[in-house]
């Protein structure tokens, strides 16, 4: 039985089109057309385009493509080993670093992003030693990793500054205080809210400024 035509390999949301006859873009202007028709053809050819060349994608296709890029950027940022993943001044990984490397090893067959060892500008020999240590650890895994996939460089993701971290943490405290079934009240700045959490039979008052629970007064 003869094999059918090859499947369409284009992006999702587009159907293959095989026009039966040449489109306006493929038809060269002939001398039988007047000046206005030839002028309009050249406008379409250079600037406006031809109506049959515009194919509207399916609903959600562009949003899916945008979110797919964001997910890919997040995966690339997750394949970084930072300074705090290694022992100070040493090539050995901390327990947290070994756990991170184990997570990275599960992502290796799913993408083509490199493993980045965060660079220390003052100790290039230490960076190379850490790179060799990571390659040696990955050599015991089931997925082969070429040496050029482990590189030394800066962190991909840009972390929060100290001022931004204080604002984010303050918002987290406010959301926790004003969440459902808390009854807490905000009184002033960050970490100075207080209140009582309890049911009808009483409960315990929690002071976020000190982190110490004190007995509350029930009805």
Order of alpha helices (4+ residues) and beta strands (2+ residues): alpha-alpha-beta-alpha-beta-alpha-beta-alpha-beta-beta-beta
